[in-house]
Amino acid sequence: MKSGLPKLCLLFALCLSLATSAGPSMKRRAWITIGDAAYRQVKTIAPDAVSIDSRQLPAEKVHAIVVDEGRLAKIAGAIHQRLGQCGGYMYHGSEAEARAALDRRRVLAPARAYAIAQRELVEPMLAGMQEKQIEASILSLSGFTNRYFRSQSGVDASNWLLATWRELAAGRADISVMQVHHQGYPQPSVSLTIAGSDLAEETVVVGAHLDSIIGIGMSETARAPGADDDASGVASMTEALRALIASGYRPRRTIQVIAYAAEEAGLRGSQEIARQFRQAGRKVAGVLQLDMTNYKGAANDIYLITDYTNSQQNAFLAQLIGAYLPGLTVGYDRCGYGCSDHASWDAQGYPASMPFESSMARDNPHIHTSKDTLANSGNQTAHALKFARLAAAYMVELSSQ
């Protein structure tokens, strides 16, 4: 025994050295991609995070890193507090997926001549849209304890939205409503599809995220009303749907409206859906993301995000605002890597845009806290109505061209 002990100790030390050199000691590894500024913040709170690859993308340098999954909530909170970014990273199921995410996709959609040609349809539709409908949806969604992607109340919120959209679609055989179930967490995304006619193989996608969180102490029972982030986006989208369906509009292109699960956890729901679109070779005419629509924190009414979005489609949105919402002013801003679900579609090469409620520097200070309530957005939904009208105009014009 004595003669074998030194060899055993040497072998143990060698194994320990190899394990340390292979990477950080983690309870459960997670692979994420993250922008350079956010990565520098990550290193201050998760020194065991390791960059396994990086690329210089047009907007910034992006890293693929491996980190302890238990640190992700803290990482998201730090990015929000220190950089003023929501989300700020994209979660991946494996190292291979994280590395692949660094390879920017070419834009799949053909160059298109955007036009405004449906005033007779759009103007009466917008006139019939109502703040009270948006308010009711925000209050219902923020009434759940939380809409966390791992909680039962997050599932309950998904079930509520499924029933709400099915009620809107009642009597229309060309409209289908379903939940999209994801592996690894219980909250389903919710999808409503209006079948197109002669251009049905092309899809117009409008989305918002269903889930909500608080930055510190998130749990099954934590109160995370998420009235602005992002019940407001879901409510704006739902009112656009209500008005469009009530008008009897039948699109040439298919319209798919999606409330994504797990946006706050690395854009998991939207990444999976966008990746499935690409793998199936589906054509997408355009993607619009509504993430936070009801807090007017800055001078302009609508801010168009310019990074990880499509410049041609952004110009089209500005044209739509000028044509259908002529009293509103438009600003421009950047929100960084992985800030919302539009980034999932952009990563797959689809033209995406995100109109936002404010400049990033002056966005809602209550998000990711228990104070993200309708009351703290001024007990009004006039601001969210602007985005609902923009979404309706976008769906009609782009699905009919």
C-alpha positions in Angstrom: 0.0 0.0 0.0 2.8 2.4 0.9 4.6 1.9 -2.4 1.4 2.5 -4.4 0.3 5.7 -2.6 2.7 8.2 -4.3 1.7 6.9 -7.7 -2.0 7.2 -6.8 -1.5 10.8 -5.6 0.4 11.6 -8.7 -2.4 10.2 -10.9 -5.0 12.1 -9.0 -3.1 15.4 -9.3 -2.7 14.8 -13.1 -6.4 14.2 -13.5 -7.2 17.3 -11.5 -4.9 19.3 -13.6 -6.4 18.0 -16.9 -9.9 18.8 -15.6 -8.9 22.3 -14.7 -7.3 23.0 -18.0 -10.3 21.6 -19.9 -12.5 24.4 -18.7 -14.2 25.9 -15.6 -15.7 23.7 -12.9 -19.5 24.1 -13.4 -22.6 22.4 -12.0 -24.2 22.5 -15.4 -22.7 24.0 -18.5 -24.6 26.5 -20.7 -23.4 27.8 -24.0 -24.4 31.3 -25.0 -23.4 33.9 -27.5 -23.0 37.5 -26.3 -21.7 40.9 -27.5 -18.3 42.1 -26.5 -19.4 44.9 -24.1 -21.7 42.4 -22.3 -18.9 39.8 -22.2 -16.7 42.2 -20.3 -19.4 42.6 -17.8 -19.9 38.8 -17.6 -16.3 38.3 -16.7 -16.7 40.6 -13.6 -19.5 38.4 -12.2 -18.7 35.0 -13.6 -14.9 34.8 -13.8 -15.2 31.1 -14.7 -16.9 32.0 -18.0 -14.7 31.0 -21.0 -14.8 32.3 -24.5 -14.5 29.4 -26.9 -14.8 31.4 -30.1 -15.5 34.9 -31.4 -16.3 36.7 -34.6 -16.4 40.4 -35.6 -19.9 40.9 -36.9 -21.0 44.1 -38.6 -22.4 45.6 -35.4 -19.9 44.4 -32.9 -17.6 41.6 -31.8 -19.6 38.6 -30.6 -18.3 35.7 -28.3 -19.4 32.2 -27.9 -18.9 31.3 -24.2 -19.4 28.5 -21.8 -20.7 29.4 -18.3 -22.4 27.8 -15.4 -26.1 27.7 -16.2 -26.9 28.8 -12.7 -25.3 32.2 -13.4 -27.5 33.1 -16.4 -30.1 35.0 -14.4 -27.4 37.1 -12.7 -25.7 37.7 -16.1 -29.0 38.9 -17.6 -29.5 41.2 -14.6 -26.0 42.7 -14.8 -26.4 43.3 -18.6 -29.6 45.1 -18.0 -28.4 47.2 -15.0 -25.0 48.1 -16.3 -25.5 48.4 -20.1 -29.3 49.2 -20.2 -29.9 46.1 -22.4 -32.7 43.6 -22.1 -31.8 40.0 -22.6 -28.4 40.5 -24.1 -27.5 36.9 -24.9 -28.7 34.0 -27.0 -28.8 30.5 -25.4 -27.7 27.4 -27.3 -28.2 23.7 -26.6 -24.6 22.7 -27.4 -21.1 24.0 -28.1 -21.6 23.3 -31.8 -24.8 25.4 -31.9 -23.0 28.3 -30.1 -20.1 28.2 -32.6 -22.5 28.0 -35.6 -24.4 31.1 -34.3 -21.3 33.2 -34.9 -21.7 32.6 -38.6 -24.0 35.3 -39.8 -26.6 34.1 -42.3 -27.1 35.9 -45.6 -30.5 37.5 -46.0 -32.9 34.9 -47.6 -35.7 37.2 -48.7 -35.4 38.7 -52.2 -35.0 42.4 -52.5 -38.5 43.8 -52.5 -40.0 47.1 -53.6 -42.0 48.0 -50.5 -45.2 49.9 -51.3 -48.2 51.5 -49.5 -51.2 50.5 -51.5 -54.0 49.4 -49.1 -55.3 52.6 -47.6 -59.0 51.7 -48.2 -58.5 48.6 -46.1 -56.1 49.9 -43.5 -57.5 53.3 -42.5 -60.9 52.0 -41.3 -59.2 49.1 -39.6 -56.9 51.4 -37.6 -59.8 53.7 -36.8 -61.7 50.9 -35.1 -58.8 49.9 -32.8 -59.3 50.6 -29.1 -57.2 51.4 -26.0 -59.6 49.5 -23.7 -58.9 46.2 -25.5 -55.2 46.6 -25.0 -55.7 47.6 -21.4 -57.8 44.5 -20.7 -55.1 42.2 -22.2 -52.3 43.9 -20.2 -54.3 43.6 -17.0 -55.1 39.9 -17.7 -51.5 39.0 -18.5 -49.9 41.0 -15.7 -52.5 39.4 -13.3 -50.6 36.1 -13.3 -48.1 35.7 -10.5 -45.5 35.6 -13.2 -45.1 34.3 -16.7 -41.7 32.7 -16.0 -40.8 30.1 -18.6 -40.3 27.4 -15.9 -43.4 28.1 -13.8 -46.9 26.8 -13.8 -48.2 30.4 -14.0 -46.1 30.8 -17.2 -47.9 27.8 -18.6 -51.3 29.2 -17.4 -50.6 32.5 -19.2 -49.9 30.5 -22.4 -53.2 28.6 -22.0 -55.0 31.9 -21.4 -53.6 33.4 -24.6 -54.4 30.3 -26.5 -58.1 30.5 -25.5 -58.2 34.3 -26.2 -56.8 33.9 -29.7 -59.1 31.0 -30.4 -62.0 33.1 -29.5 -60.9 35.8 -31.9 -60.5 33.2 -34.7 -63.9 31.6 -34.1 -65.8 31.1 -37.4 -62.8 31.5 -39.6 -61.7 28.2 -41.2 -58.6 29.8 -42.6 -57.2 30.7 -39.2 -55.5 28.1 -36.9 -54.3 28.6 -33.3 -51.9 26.3 -31.5 -49.3 26.0 -28.9 -45.7 25.3 -29.7 -44.1 23.1 -27.1 -40.4 23.3 -26.4 -37.9 20.8 -24.9 -36.4 21.6 -21.6 -39.0 23.9 -20.1 -42.8 23.8 -19.7 -44.1 27.1 -21.1 -45.3 26.8 -24.7 -45.2 29.6 -27.3 -48.6 30.5 -28.8 -49.1 30.8 -32.6 -52.0 32.1 -34.7 -51.8 31.6 -38.5 -54.0 33.2 -41.1 -53.6 31.2 -44.3 -52.7 33.1 -47.4 -54.1 32.7 -50.9 -52.0 32.9 -54.1 -48.8 33.7 -52.2 -49.4 31.4 -49.2 -45.9 29.9 -49.3 -44.5 33.3 -48.1 -45.1 34.3 -44.5 -45.4 37.6 -42.6 -44.3 37.1 -39.0 -45.3 39.3 -36.1 -44.1 38.5 -32.6 -43.9 39.5 -29.0 -42.7 37.5 -26.0 -45.0 35.9 -23.5 -42.6 35.3 -20.5 -41.7 37.7 -17.7 -39.0 37.8 -15.0 -37.6 39.8 -12.1 -33.9 40.4 -12.2 -33.1 39.1 -8.7 -34.7 36.2 -6.9 -36.8 34.7 -9.8 -38.7 31.6 -8.7 -42.0 29.7 -9.3 -43.8 32.1 -6.9 -41.9 35.4 -7.4 -44.2 38.3 -8.5 -43.2 39.4 -12.0 -46.2 41.2 -13.6 -44.3 42.2 -16.7 -47.0 44.7 -17.7 -44.7 46.6 -20.1 -42.2 43.8 -20.6 -43.9 42.3 -22.5 -47.6 42.1 -21.8 -47.8 45.4 -23.7 -46.3 43.9 -26.9 -48.6 40.8 -26.7 -51.6 43.1 -26.1 -50.7 45.4 -29.0 -50.3 42.4 -31.2 -53.6 41.0 -30.0 -55.5 44.2 -30.7 -54.0 44.3 -34.2 -55.2 40.8 -34.7 -58.7 41.6 -33.4 -59.1 44.5 -35.8 -57.7 42.6 -38.8 -60.0 39.6 -38.2 -63.0 41.8 -37.5 -62.5 43.5 -40.9 -62.8 40.2 -42.7 -59.4 40.7 -44.4 -58.0 37.8 -46.3 -54.2 38.0 -47.0 -52.4 36.9 -50.1 -49.4 35.9 -48.0 -49.7 33.8 -44.9 -49.7 35.8 -41.6 -48.3 34.1 -38.5 -48.5 35.9 -35.1 -46.4 34.4 -32.3 -46.1 34.9 -28.6 -42.7 33.5 -27.8 -41.8 31.5 -24.6 -38.5 32.0 -22.9 -37.3 35.2 -24.5 -35.9 36.4 -21.1 -33.8 33.2 -20.9 -31.8 33.7 -24.1 -34.4 33.9 -26.8 -35.0 30.2 -26.6 -38.6 30.0 -28.0 -38.0 32.3 -31.0 -34.6 30.8 -31.8 -36.2 27.3 -32.1 -39.1 28.6 -34.2 -36.9 30.7 -36.5 -34.4 27.8 -36.9 -37.3 25.5 -37.9 -38.4 27.9 -40.5 -35.0 28.0 -42.1 -34.5 24.2 -41.9 -37.8 23.7 -43.7 -36.8 26.3 -46.3 -39.8 28.5 -45.6 -40.0 31.9 -47.2 -40.5 34.9 -44.9 -41.5 38.2 -46.3 -40.7 40.0 -43.1 -40.6 39.8 -39.3 -41.8 42.5 -36.8 -41.1 42.2 -33.1 -43.1 44.1 -30.5 -41.2 44.1 -27.2 -42.3 46.9 -24.8 -44.8 49.3 -26.4 -46.5 51.2 -23.5 -43.9 53.4 -21.7 -43.2 56.7 -23.5 -39.9 57.6 -21.9 -38.4 59.8 -24.6 -39.3 62.6 -27.0 -40.2 60.5 -30.1 -43.2 58.2 -30.3 -41.6 55.2 -31.9 -37.9 54.2 -32.1 -36.7 51.9 -34.8 -33.8 49.6 -33.7 -31.0 49.7 -36.3 -28.7 46.8 -35.2 -29.5 43.2 -36.0 -32.4 44.4 -38.1 -33.0 45.0 -41.8 -32.5 48.6 -43.0 -34.8 48.3 -46.0 -37.7 47.0 -43.8 -36.9 49.7 -41.2 -37.4 52.3 -43.9 -40.7 50.7 -44.8 -41.8 51.0 -41.2 -41.0 54.7 -41.2 -43.0 55.0 -44.4 -46.0 53.2 -42.8 -45.8 55.6 -39.8 -45.7 58.6 -42.0 -48.7 57.3 -44.1 -51.0 55.9 -41.4 -49.8 57.6 -38.1 -48.9 61.0 -39.5 -48.8 62.8 -36.1 -46.1 60.6 -34.7 -42.4 61.2 -34.7 -39.7 58.5 -35.3 -36.3 58.1 -33.7 -33.6 55.5 -34.1 -31.5 53.6 -31.6 -29.4 50.4 -31.1 -30.2 47.7 -28.5 -27.2 45.4 -28.7 -26.7 41.7 -29.4 -29.6 39.4 -28.6 -31.8 42.1 -27.1 -35.1 40.6 -28.2 -36.7 38.0 -30.5 -36.1 39.8 -33.8 -32.4 38.8 -33.3 -33.4 35.1 -33.7 -34.9 35.8 -37.1 -32.0 38.1 -38.2 -29.6 35.3 -37.2 -31.3 32.9 -39.7 -31.1 35.5 -42.5 -34.7 36.8 -42.4 -35.5 40.5 -42.7 -36.5 41.6 -39.2 -37.4 44.9 -37.5 -38.2 46.1 -33.9 -40.1 49.3 -33.2 -39.5 50.3 -29.6 -41.4 52.4 -27.0 -38.5 54.7 -26.1 -34.8 55.4 -26.6 -32.8 52.6 -24.8 -31.4 55.1 -22.4 -34.8 56.2 -21.3 -36.8 53.0 -21.3 -39.1 51.8 -18.5 -37.1 51.8 -15.2 -39.5 49.3 -13.7 -39.0 46.3 -16.0 -37.6 43.1 -14.5 -39.1 44.1 -11.1 -42.4 43.6 -9.3 -43.2 47.3 -10.1 -43.6 46.7 -13.8 -47.4 47.4 -13.7 -49.8 49.3 -15.8 -50.0 51.9 -13.1 -46.3 52.6 -13.5 -46.8 53.0 -17.2 -49.2 55.9 -16.4 -52.4 53.8 -16.3 -52.8 54.4 -20.0 -52.5 52.4 -23.2 -52.5 55.2 -25.7 -48.8 54.6 -26.4 -49.3 50.8 -27.0 -52.1 51.6 -29.4 -49.6 53.4 -31.7 -47.7 50.1 -32.0 -50.9 48.1 -32.5 -51.8 50.3 -35.4 -48.4 50.0 -36.9 -48.5 46.2 -36.6 -51.9 46.1 -38.3 -50.7 48.3 -41.2 -47.6 46.2 -41.6 -49.5 42.9 -41.7 -52.0 44.2 -44.3 -49.5 46.0 -46.6 -46.8 43.3 -46.5 -49.2 40.4 -46.9 -51.0 41.9 -49.8 -48.2 43.1 -52.0 
